Amino acid sequence: MAYSVNVSVEAPIENQIQEITYDGQEIYQAPLTLSENLAKIAQKIDFSKTNGDDVTKEQENGEKSEDESKDPANFQSSLWPWDSVRNKLRNALTEVCVLADVLAVAKEKRYMVLDPVQQDPIEVKPLVQVHARKKALAGAASVLIMGADRMKSCQNELARTRSTPDFHIELLRLRQNWRLKKVSNSIIGDLSYRTAGSKYNQTGMFEITKAEEEEKTSTSPPASPNPNMPVPSTSSSNKNASALRVTIPSELEGIAYIEVLCKKDEEALCSANINWLNSGSGNKLDPDTHWQQKLEAAQNVLFCKELFSQLAREAVHLRAPIPHMVVGNRIMATVLPGIQLVIILRHSTGNDKKPVPQNTDHDHVLEHSLHQLLREVHHKNTHHPFPHPSSGPLGPSKRRCLAGPTAADRHELLEMTKSQTLLEQIIQQAQHFFMRLRTEYVLDTIAKEFKDPLILSHWNALNSPTQSSVRIVIQTHGYDQLIRTSMVLHVHEKSLKCVCKDGRVMHMSYEPQELRDLIFCQIYQHQISAVQGLAKCMGWQFLANSSHLGLGAVEPLGNASSCILASPNGDRMIAVRCDPHTKIQVSIAHSPRKDFFPGQLVKERKWENLGGSFKEVRWDKMEGKNFLNKMELLMASLTSS
């Protein structure tokens, strides 16, 4: 049984090799397209041959065909494959030549005249013609009216821009300061802080429209019957006119600010306001206010609401020894024992009957530190440390990126992940603020209480919001070149660190009494050191001293200091005792003793050179400006006598 198989014969797919590279790779020529293939075949047509040549060739071919018919192996077709195409093209060329000759004859008009054929006349209907003319006149009238209206609006625009700027110029100025975008034939702006990493739900969108033209009845003054009477000026009414009309959401209207109040029990100690505008009042903005002021006020309201929302969220999540409280528009946190930090959101739309209370004890230092904190947070959110990707989510910080090469341990990695919230930083700044206030109060109180010696406090002007330093100098008036005692006091959030002149470092808590005790001890140690320096200048001998004297009554505060001095001849002695409770005591003794009587038991005369008993000097009756001046006069009188 035979089977039939369909065999398709196609042209080879391989193309001609164009180039063979040094590594043996073959580069083929691109295959021809259909149009290129047709052009290649058409180039083989020879149009220069005539019909006579074709006839002779056909005859010759006919003779050959008779011979080849006898031999079927040598049989070939008598016609050329493109012969019909050549004949059709030649016939078309003949017809085009004839048409060209006819057109040349028709142009000359000497041989042929071509007259237009008269057509049948069109039937004219008068009613249709009237309607057409009316329609044409209405179209022309509408064009003229539109042009007149445009000219009138341009004239009104020019008259209005004499007092107000152009709409497009104001829109350009608005675009330079605020983010704008066009949504469905309206311009929408954005007031939010999303560029600073904000996650607040309030969008802060506002709409910008072109201000409507005021009617002539409201702008133009009434005609005066007397032409000599002056026309009232309208420049004052158009003083705040603007070509833009800005519409903000109702929840962002008015003026808002955040009040930070520190109080002890019910007594307000200090307060500070946080707002971008320098207006803490609750007055409503005038509807004719310029768009820049209106947008700034709206963004200030959004900023205060967003900041308070973040602080309230942090107050709820933070764990403190005394829990924070969030009630309505108030956040209450304990800064130090007995002192509370109250954060209040004040928002007034002008419709409130009660005025916003204003605290007179306004502290600008706390306000400056809080604003500095907010700007630092904004800067950290917008300036991330390198390296970080140019697009996409931000990666870890620079310290965590370098944790591998620096071989950081688990403790260091945990410390890198810790970060302080905004409320924690505000509480730390408030704690430091109170520590600084207490330190200033203690130093000022002691400086008023003690006139001798003088206590000078030099506060460092360049401080951080949570750390400051003060240099305390204790000196005596007129004897400042002789000796001065200095120490540096570092004020932190809840502690104090004192670095004394001799290098001792003492740490204290937030209690002001500890600082007061330290200053008292330093004052009396300064007096003893000053007496020793004065004795060297006067030629007196320094016999003994003690910074912690164990004799006498127990002092309720600190320890007593003392020293014993001897005159150049050795016949006089001065004992000085300084303690915080009884202050300064000075006693003198004579040598030899005046009450020494030799007897049978004591026969040697050397015992009469022993010093006598000390007698206390009535120090308040001594002449002199201060302690060292009195000591100088006492030493001089004892030496001369």
PyMOL commands that set and color helices and strands:
alter all, ss='L'
color gray80, all
select helices_A, chain A and resi 34-42+51-70+72-74+83-108+126-160+167-177+194-196+216-219+250-252+291-317+364-382+398-401+410-417+422-449+512-538+605-609+619-621+627-640
alter helices_A, ss='H'
color red, helices_A
select strands_A, chain A and resi 17-20+26-28+179-183+186-190+205-210+244-247+255-264+267-274+325-327+330-336+339-348+454-459+468-475+484-491+496-499+505-508+541-549+560-566+572-579+583-590+615-616
alter strands_A, ss='S'
color yellow, strands_A
deselect
rebuild
show_as cartoon
